[in-house]
Each structure stands twice: as structure tokens, then as C-alpha cells.
């Protein structure tokens, strides 16, 4: 015959165990969240700098292929919604009735052009009229994109 009342206690977590577990989770989160944020900023800056390099190389190629100058305008700002660039007279592949524009405030970038020394014009031979250095920044992460005017080469540092 089985007794109705068992002398065994039910297994459960004590309040101390719960508090200790939550404290450990909080400490790990306090360390991980800032690191994740910095990693995300570096990733965004890398993506935006790479996009800028590709677009500037596209402008040089377009100038050579069409035998016409291609001008890229830059707007820098202290906030991401003020940073963008566009190609003068080049249609956007997604919106053919608009100029090709890259809004750096949009995903996946959400960065600012901390340094954008004016417009850049590519000659018909694919070289830039003058050298330019751009700084793409998000938080503490930053990358420098340099355009060499003699070779037209675009590099990221």
C-alpha cells in the first residue's frame, strides 16, 4: 500500500539559485552587448566602404565605356540621414526615372560620410580629375576610401 503523503520533497529551484543564475546572465550580457554593437558597427562600415569602392569603380568604367564624363556627388552630414551620394545623369537600376543614388542611412549600412571632400568627376579614360579621400564612419568604427587620380584606383584602408 502506498501512503498518501510522501516524505520526499518536490525538486525546485530556490530563490538564491534563481538570483544567482540571473546575476550571471546579466554579467555576461553586460560584456557581450557592447562587443556585439562594436562588431556590428565595424561590419556596417566595411559594407559601406566596399559599396563605395564598387560604385566609384563603376563610375570609372562607365566613363570609359560611354566616352563621357561621369560625375558623382557626395553629401556628408553629422547624422546618417544626411549622408548619401548620387551619380549625375546615370539611371538607378531599380528606378530608371531617377539618378543612381545610395542612401547610407538605409540598411545594411546606417553609416555617415565623416569626410567627403566634394564631388568627383571621372574623365573619359576612367581616371578621376583629382584625388579624393572619403571617411565612412559608424560609432567608433571608420574606414578610409582613397581615389588615386592618376590611375583611377580606389582603395580602402
BELDA-V323961 format. One record per residue. N is the residue number from 0. RES is the residue in three letters. PHI is phi in whole degrees, 0 to 359 (999 if undefined). Layout:
n=N res=RES phi=PHI
n=N res=RES phi=PHI
//
This chain:
n=0 res=UNK phi=999
n=1 res=UNK phi=264
n=2 res=UNK phi=292
n=3 res=UNK phi=289
n=4 res=UNK phi=256
n=5 res=UNK phi=269
n=6 res=UNK phi=274
n=7 res=UNK phi=283
n=8 res=UNK phi=277
n=9 res=UNK phi=288
n=10 res=UNK phi=282
n=11 res=UNK phi=200
n=12 res=UNK phi=276
n=13 res=UNK phi=276
n=14 res=UNK phi=298
n=15 res=UNK phi=295
n=16 res=UNK phi=296
n=17 res=UNK phi=295
n=18 res=UNK phi=296
n=19 res=UNK phi=297
n=20 res=UNK phi=297
n=21 res=UNK phi=295
n=22 res=UNK phi=295
n=23 res=UNK phi=295
n=24 res=UNK phi=298
n=25 res=UNK phi=296
n=26 res=UNK phi=296
n=27 res=UNK phi=295
n=28 res=UNK phi=295
n=29 res=UNK phi=297
n=30 res=UNK phi=276
n=31 res=UNK phi=285
n=32 res=UNK phi=298
n=33 res=UNK phi=298
n=34 res=UNK phi=295
n=35 res=UNK phi=296
n=36 res=UNK phi=298
n=37 res=UNK phi=296
n=38 res=UNK phi=296
n=39 res=UNK phi=294
n=40 res=UNK phi=297
n=41 res=UNK phi=299
n=42 res=UNK phi=297
n=43 res=UNK phi=298
n=44 res=UNK phi=295
n=45 res=UNK phi=300
n=46 res=UNK phi=297
n=47 res=UNK phi=294
n=48 res=UNK phi=296
n=49 res=UNK phi=297
n=50 res=UNK phi=297
n=51 res=UNK phi=298
n=52 res=UNK phi=300
n=53 res=UNK phi=299
n=54 res=UNK phi=292
n=55 res=UNK phi=291
n=56 res=UNK phi=294
n=57 res=UNK phi=297
n=58 res=UNK phi=298
n=59 res=UNK phi=296
n=60 res=UNK phi=296
n=61 res=UNK phi=298
n=62 res=UNK phi=296
n=63 res=UNK phi=294
n=64 res=UNK phi=291
n=65 res=UNK phi=270
n=66 res=UNK phi=53
n=67 res=UNK phi=218
n=68 res=UNK phi=294
n=69 res=UNK phi=238
n=70 res=UNK phi=249
n=71 res=UNK phi=246
n=72 res=UNK phi=261
n=73 res=UNK phi=235
n=74 res=UNK phi=238
n=75 res=UNK phi=256
n=76 res=UNK phi=203
n=77 res=UNK phi=280
n=78 res=UNK phi=238
n=79 res=UNK phi=299
n=80 res=UNK phi=285
n=81 res=UNK phi=257
n=82 res=UNK phi=257
n=83 res=UNK phi=197
n=84 res=UNK phi=216
n=85 res=UNK phi=212
n=86 res=UNK phi=264
n=87 res=UNK phi=285
n=88 res=UNK phi=75
n=89 res=UNK phi=250
n=90 res=UNK phi=288
n=91 res=UNK phi=286
n=92 res=UNK phi=300
n=93 res=UNK phi=274
n=94 res=UNK phi=225
n=95 res=UNK phi=301
n=96 res=UNK phi=273
n=97 res=UNK phi=238
n=98 res=UNK phi=292
n=99 res=UNK phi=293
n=100 res=UNK phi=231
n=101 res=UNK phi=241
n=102 res=UNK phi=268
n=103 res=UNK phi=285
n=104 res=UNK phi=282
n=105 res=UNK phi=280
n=106 res=UNK phi=297
n=107 res=UNK phi=267
n=108 res=UNK phi=270
n=109 res=UNK phi=49
n=110 res=UNK phi=232
n=111 res=UNK phi=239
n=112 res=UNK phi=271
n=113 res=UNK phi=289
n=114 res=UNK phi=219
n=115 res=UNK phi=216
n=116 res=UNK phi=281
n=117 res=UNK phi=90
n=118 res=UNK phi=283
n=119 res=UNK phi=229
n=120 res=UNK phi=243
n=121 res=UNK phi=261
n=122 res=UNK phi=283
n=123 res=UNK phi=293
n=124 res=UNK phi=268
n=125 res=UNK phi=88
n=126 res=UNK phi=264
n=127 res=UNK phi=277
n=128 res=UNK phi=293
n=129 res=UNK phi=207
n=130 res=UNK phi=289
n=131 res=UNK phi=220
n=132 res=UNK phi=231
n=133 res=UNK phi=244
n=134 res=UNK phi=241
n=135 res=UNK phi=258
n=136 res=UNK phi=220
n=137 res=UNK phi=215
n=138 res=UNK phi=62
n=139 res=UNK phi=271
n=140 res=UNK phi=275
n=141 res=UNK phi=209
n=142 res=UNK phi=225
n=143 res=UNK phi=253
n=144 res=UNK phi=248
n=145 res=UNK phi=243
n=146 res=UNK phi=250
n=147 res=UNK phi=271
n=148 res=UNK phi=287
n=149 res=UNK phi=281
n=150 res=UNK phi=262
n=151 res=UNK phi=80
n=152 res=UNK phi=290
n=153 res=UNK phi=245
n=154 res=UNK phi=232
n=155 res=UNK phi=243
n=156 res=UNK phi=241
//
